[in-house]
């Protein structure tokens, strides 16, 4: 803290941010601590010598000192003693109970990059003792408070991006150590972030991948995979899952759960709110449709929304004066529209098209795409129309029926979680089985016709639109029992 630093009459030494400094007491040139300047001399003086100007790395009586020979600092007479320093020394001798004032000596050639410093010992810094004669018991009483202050100084010296990186690492290891089990694998990366890491975030803080140096959660997981902590695979196209975790990794074993972590948040882990992904149909310009869209500056492969396609067609018709003069509900078909929208058998028969038919023909001849945006993640664009959640009833031996659910992963739903919930609700056996004829894709299979329970869960609890669910009509009819 700058208020405890004595400015000599000769002036404060020139210190730049990142300068390595030695901390000494008045009347003794022997260093008792090592610190890094978090401000320059000009910034310290401009702040009125207030605030935190140094981040302490190592002090007398800390853990690093205990690993050595535990010797006391020597007594070295000051090179230059001015009157102000003499007065301060006399005052100090008279008032032993007051906290010591410290001075800073610095070598301008010694510069360190704070960003490259790594403190493996969180409690590596203890309080700076003002008197060598103080009893060890007093040092033990005050060491804990000083450790907290030094840690706060080190945290404050980090950039917001570095703090967010540290928060992501903390929540990541916390989730792996306390939340995820081997039976949960394979686990969707979106589910891991939403249902596990978010619940490990300390109160008052919020995970935001865009404020970190990774920018994308997939890059963060790639970094963890590079450290051989886990393994991520793309089981479905565009959908990544955690397939393996090394729980014996030293970083996971060494991680300590933060003290004071709310047990209530852990209890709510299984009750995380499901967020319906935002699904937007898109269209890609195909080779046959390029002549119609090139006037608007689009090429083969350009991705457009339905409203953009509509505006482009309207502008094209108006620019080329293709609106029928006798009936404005019709559009005259020129050579480009004929080649792009009409079949060979229709080219000699159709000369006009209604607006609605013109637009519908155009959308049908474009390449179908869709964009899916999961909660807290970047949008994903995939080819084709999104497959609905497929629910079927299959017959097994002894005339037993089973309900089979596919494509849950495409909507951010973890098959194992859905199976567990259904099993508890209907009190029937539920399993995860591979989908025949596919690679690394799974389906939920539960005994009996459970479409009623499944429909209630998907439509009412998860709020999924009905258009994305296929097979609800196969539910058993509820009749009066005889």
Buried (B, 14 or more C-beta within 10 A) or exposed (E): EBEBBBBBEEEBBEBBBBBBBBBBBBBBBBBBBBBBBBBBBEBBBEEEBEBBBBBBBBBBBBBBBEEEEEEEBEEEEBEEEEEEBEEBBEEBEEEEEEEBBBBBEBEEEEEEEBEEEEBEEEBBBBBBBBEEEBEEEEBEEBBEEBBEBBBEBBEEBBEEEBBBBEBBBBBBBBBBBBBBEEEBBBBBBBBBBBBBBBBBBBEEEEBEBEBBBBEEBBEBBEBBBEEEBBBBEEBBEEBBBBBEBBEEBEBBEEBEEEEEBEEEBBEEBEEBEBBBBEBBEBBBBBEEBBEBBBEBEBEBEBBBBBEBBBEBBBEBBEEBEBBBEEEEEBBBBBEBBBBBBBEEEEBEEBEBBEBEBBBEBBBEBBBBBBBBBBBBBEEBBBEEEBBBBBBBBEEEEEEEEBBBBBBBBBBBBBBBBBBBBBBEBBEBEBEEEEEEEEEEBBBBBBBBBBBEBBBEBBBEEBEBEEEBBBBBEEBEEEEEEE
